[in-house]
Amino acid sequence: MTHWTRRSWLALPLVAAQAKDRVVRVATFGLTPYAMDGGANGSIQGAVVEFFERELAPRMGVQFHWLPLMTVPRLLMSLESGAADFCPLLTHSPEREAQVRYAAQSFVRFESVVAVRPEHPMARRARLVPADLVGVQVGWVQGASLPAGLELPGIRWSWVSVVNWERALLTQVERGRIEAAYFSNRATPEWHVRANRLGLVLIHLSVPARPVFAVGSRTDGPELMDRYNEVAPAAFADRRFEATLQRWQTQVA
């Protein structure tokens, strides 16, 4: 077994060849433009893929092997079973603590939005609170956790459970099958609205911003996540990730 804890980031060039003997299987769910279908042999692309390949893999001394996109329930099962070693982005919930090994620090935060058609009464609002969604049919992805405040009994949740869940939700809103769609971050629906010229309105939802963490499989020892914790602050410094995300956000086909 590679003993990451004996290494310093400054000594990485001396042990790069040995360290890169480890291939880390990376699981992620579709989240445009963070991680999305690459179109060939199950490959994936996006801001997270580019950033982790460029900034994290060399610092950690590993090779990332990106598994095809999967649903959140399958991702958690893959990490629990040891079929995957690592996931770059996952929100925290108490029940997941027993399933995965969370990184010590979050470097990405999500702010929630709701997508509606322009004629919907909520479209005239600049900001919504959870109580505004009571009685509204709202779409969201199966298996993903919700921020505090959105578990009100009066919200009529409509769940989707497909890999391409983003487009499915926005299509349902556009066609009037559901009234609204919830998104944990603004970048995802903005990308689709721009790319597909969708006539939808995005409204900020006033719930606490959610930190997103890298996680590792608990079937593995702590060395991989220890290594990530050691090098991640330098990798994310100077808003490198935000710059990468912005570039992908503007690269709309």
C-alpha positions, 0 to 999 in steps of 0.5 A: 500500500502506498503510504501517503502520510509519509510524503510531503507535497514539496517532495512530490517530484521525487516520488511521482513515478511511484505515487502514480502507480495508484489509479483512483476510480472517480465517481460523479453524477451529472452536473453541468457544467461541472461534470457532463457527458463527454460523448465517447465511450462513457467519457465525461468532461467539465469544469470539475474534470479539468480542474481535478486533472490539472490541479489535484492529480499532480499534487496528490500523485495519482491518476484519476480514472473517471467512471461514467456518470451515474445517479446519486444513489448508484454513486453512493453504492459504488463508494460504499462497495468499493467499486469507486474510490473518490467523488469530487463533489458531494453535499453533506448529510448526517446519514452519509457520514457512515457511507463515505469519508468526507474531506476536512474542508469544502472549497465549493459552495452552492446557492439554490435557485428555482426555474419557472416559466415566465407566466408563472406568478413566482416569475415576478419575484426577485427572491423566494423563500421555502414557504413560497413553494408550499402547494407548488409542484417542484421537480428535483433529482431522486436521491439528492439531499435538500437544504434546510427549510425545503422539507416542508410538508406542503411542497409537492415534490416530483422526483426524476431518477435519470442520469440526464436529470437536469434536462429532464427537469427543465423540459418538464417545466418548459412543457408545463408538466410541473410548475417549477424545478429546484436546482442546488446551484445557478450555474447548471440551469443557466448553462441549459437555458443559454445552450437550449434557448429555454424561455425560463426564469431563474429565481434565487431561493433563500436557503443556506448556501451549501458547502460541497465536499470531496469524499472517499470510499470507507472501504479504503484507508484514510490515506487518499483523503489525507493526501487530498486534505493536504494539497487541496488548499493550494490547489483551490487557492487564488480562485482557480476553480472559479476561473475554470468554472466560468470558462466552462460556463461560457463555452456553450455549444 
